[in-house]
Amino acid sequence: MYTDRQLKIIAVLKSADGWMSGSLLRENIGVSSRTLQMDIKAINEKQSGEPLIQSNNRLGYLLKNEIALEQEQKSYGQENYVHSKQIITLLLFEKEYTSIGTISERLFFSRSSVTSDLSQVKRIISRTPGANLLVSGQYGLKIQASENVKRIMCMKTMQSRQDYHMLFSEEKMEQFAINQKKIQAVLAEIFTRNQFIVSGDAYHDFARYLAVCMMRSRMGFLVTEGEDSSNRPGRLAMELVEEIEKVCGYHFQEMEMQNVEARLKELNMVCKETDIQLDMLQKLEVFIQRVQEETGLKLQVERELLEVLSDHVSRMELRIQNGRNNIGNHTKEMAKRYPLEMHLLRTCLSPVLNTEIPDAEMGYLVLYFASAIERNRRKPDILFISDQSASSIYNVQNKLKGFLGERISEVTVIPEYLFEQRKERYCRNYQLRITSEKELVLKDASFTYLDLFADNEQIMRLGRNVDKLENNYWKETEEKLRKKYGTKDSLYLIEEVADFDDLKKRIGYEYPEQKVSKETIGSSRLSMIDHEQDGRNKIYRIYLKKPFPYGGKQITEVIAAHYGGEGDMIEFFDYVKELLGGQS
C-alpha cells in the first residue's frame, strides 16, 4: 500500500503529458530531491515486474506501467473501504463521542490511518438520509441518527465477519451468526409459501437487518419511535414476526413491527402474485413516450417487462422516500457499459417520477432497461428461399426462431421464381441468405444450404454466420464513426480550467441542462451526455494537464457526447461506450 505522498506522486505523473522534470515534480509535491527519490524507489520496490516510474537524468520521470497502478489503486481502495466500514460499525455501537485514539486502539489502526479514512467515512454515512457524522476536536466522533436509521446502517456495514470481529466478543458474533441463519430459514419458507419471491441480495439484507435488530435491542439500543404509524403490520409481516420470535426467543416491540412492515414494502421482487401497479405502469408509458419524442428512439418494451419494472420502480420510490437506498457497488462500471441507458433514465425517467435516482439504485435499474434497448438494436434479417411445402417451411422457420431467437429480426420466405424476378432488391436488403434448393447454392455462392430436416448442429452453424455478420457490420460502423468523430475538431488539449462551468465555456458547450447527464468513471474521468434534436451529433474528447475538482474527484479526462438525432442512436452510443472503456 502506498503512502498519501506516494499516491500524490503517482497522481501528478499520471496527469502529466509524458515526461516530467524532477524540479517540476518536486514543486508539485513540495518535497526535497532526496525525499522524492526515496519515495519513487519505495513505489518501484512494491512492483513485482516492470518499475511503475521510469527515471532519466535528462528527461525526469515517467509513469510507465498504468495497469499495475490501476490494480494497486483498486486494492488500496478496497482495503480503505473495509477500514471505513469498521470505523462506522464501531461508532454505531457507541452512544457518546468516541476519540480517534480509542478507535485506533480498538481496531488496531494507526491514528494517521483513522484520520485519512475520515473523508470516506463521511461519504459512506452521507449516503443514508437522516444520518450525520459529528466531529469534535475535543471529544472525537459520533454518528447522529435515529435508532432505526442506525439499524439500517448496521445492516449495510456488517456484511462479513471482518467488518466487526474486532468489536464484539466471540460469543456475540456466534449468536449473531446463529440468529441470522435461523431467520434466513424462516424467510425462505414463508416467502416461498406466500409466493413473495425477493432477489437474493434483498433476502440476505433483510435477514441481516432482523438479526441486527435483535442484537442492538439486547445491547440496550432501543427503538423509541416508529418509522410510520400507517405501516401497520400486514398478514405477511405478522406471520414472519411470529415465526422468528418462536425460533429465536425474541419479542418484537410494536414500533419494531412497523419497521419490519416498511422493510418488506421496499424489498426488490423477482416475482409476486399481486395487483399490477397501474399508476406506475402509466408513468413508465409516459417515460417511453418521452424518450421517443425527445430522441426519436422507439422503445419496444414487452408488457411483462413493464410489469416487472413497475414493481421495482414502485419499491425504489419507497426506498428513496424513506432514505433506504440500495448499496450499488457497480454504478461506475455501469456508466462505462451502459451510457445510453443511464442517460435516458437520468433525463427522461427522473422527471416523470419527479425524483432524482440515486447512483446505487441506478445500478440495478439500468439492467432492466438494457434489455429493452437491446430489442431495438439492428439485427440481421434472414431470406429463406424454398420451393418446398408450406409445412416443411413452417418447421424450418420455427427452428430458426427457436435457436437464433433475438439475434435475428425476421425470417422472410419466398419461392425461387420470385427471387429471380426481384433478385437485385432481395440481395440488397438481406445479408444472410439461405435456401433449401441445392441448385441455387451452385449458382449463387452468397447462399447457405439448409436442409429442410436440418439438425441442431446445422442451425448452430448458421448462428455462427449471424455472429460474423454482426461483427463485420459493427467493424464497418465503428470505422465510419471513428472517421466522423475522431477529428481534430473534437479533440481538446487544455492546460487547466477552474471548474465544470469554466470547462463548458472553453469548449463552447451549450445544451439544455435538463437534457444533460453526468457520470464520474474511476478517479479521473467524467462522462457527459446530452440530447437535443438539432440534426447533428458531436463527440468532444477533452484532456487536461491539470485536474479540476468535480464530484469529489480530480478530473483529467472528459468524454462529452451530444446526440442530435443524426443516424442510429444505439450505434452512436455503442461508439461512445468504446471511448468510455466499456465493451461495444
Phi, psi and omega in degrees: 000138181275154171283167179301319181293321178295320176297323178295319177302313180297317181297317180297315179294326179294325180278348180286147178269080181094215183293147175232132181295153180298322181294319179292320179295316178300319180297317180293323184274329181080043180227169177282167179300317181296316180297318179299314180297319179295319179294318180294321176298317180295321178298312182293329179291340178281350181269136180279332181247238181295138179303144179290321182243123178266139181239150179213131184303325183270319188269330181109237186230148181218130174285116192261307190254087184289334178297313178300322179299312181300319179296317180295317179298319178298313179298316180298317181296319179296314179298317179300319181294318178299314178303316181297318179296324179294319178297315180298315180301316178302312183295328180293338179257020175241134181275334182243184177297145178236127183287158178297326178297317179295317178300316179301315182292317185287329182259356181062037173257156171286156179300321180294324178296317178299315181298317181291335180278349188299323181297319178289323176303315179299316181298316181295316181294323182295341179289345180255107178302140181092000180240135178224148173262117177268128182241123179235128178298332182272318189255333180117227188237150177204138176268123179261114181191160175291163181298321181293321176298319179296325178293320176298317180294321176299319177302323181283324186271332185267056183273340177212160184297334179294342179283339186217008185295336180272355187259333187234160177292158178300325180297315180294318179298318181294318179296319178299314180296319180296314180298320180298318179296317178299316180295319178301319179297318179296313180300314182301316183291313185286319177300316180296314181299326182263008181054036179251082191260113181260167177293160182300317181291325177295320178300311180294319180297318182294319177297317180293322178300314181294322177295322177297317179305313179297312184300313183291320179301315181292340178266004176095007177265094190259148175283124181254350177212141179285157180292315182199118183297340178286344178280060177291130184306126177278185183301316182295316179298318180296319179298316179297311183300314181301317182288319180294320177300322182294311187277338183252353179064041183230146178246120178281131174285162182305314182291328176294323180293325174299319180291325176299316178299318179298318180295321180300320181293338184266349186294139176288124184267149169262311173207154185197138174271102184201173176290143179290141180283086187297319180297322179287324175302317179297319178297319180293324176294322175297319177300313180299318178295321180296318177301314181295317182295321186273331185240343184086357181278118180268102182282131174256099183245119180293152181303319181300316178294321178299319180293318177296316180297319182298320178293315181298313184293324177300316179290324176299316178301318178299316180297318180296313180301322182267003179070031182246056182295146171296159172267116179251114181267356187240016186299318182292325175294322176299322180298328177282319187273333185228058183297320180295312181300314181294323179297313182294324177294317180296315190265339183246325179276316181306314178297324179294318178282345183060038178206148176278130181277119180297154180306316184298321178287326182301321181301328178278316186294324185297331182290325173298313185292329180301323180293327177291320178296318183302325180295339181266358180291141179296126182235154182294141170266142179255130172259121181243114181257123182206141175255013184275182184292156182299322181294320179295317180296318179301319180298315179295317178305314180296320178296316180299313180294323181292319184275322185266335173048237184281001177284344178237158180273299179207164177244114179261125182249127177221155174285162185297322183298324179291321176300317181296326180289327186232040186304312184301316181294315182293322179292328179287325187267343184234115178279326180257112185237125180234161181205153174263001183260111184300322183297325180294324177297321179291325181282326186227109184291346180286350181268145173252131181281135177225117179294141178300337178251035183304135177273180184298323181297319178297317179296320180295322176297323177296322177300324178293328175295322176299316178301316180298317179300315180297317180296316180296318180298316181295320179299315178297315180296315180300318180296319178297315181293321178298317178296324184283317187252358179265028182275166178296333179296338182265352185256126180237124173251111188240136181295303179196155173228158183284315182199189183297316179298322178296321177300313181300319179295320183297325182258004179069037183271106183228088178230153183305129184301325183290348179250015181247133172240145182228135179223131172275138181236117184068206184264351188218005183245145178230129174258131181227117187233141177213164175223141178199123186286076178247007174085002181218143176259158181206140174234125177255133172240117189239128177239132181244134178288326177243129184291156171238149184283136174203125177058035180078005180246163175255103190272127176240352181218136179229129170250115181244119183245127176246120176258118183251011179097007182270116177075189183286122184295320182294318178295320178301315182281341169297322178290319177300319179303317180295320178296326181281349179100004173277171179270129180277000000 
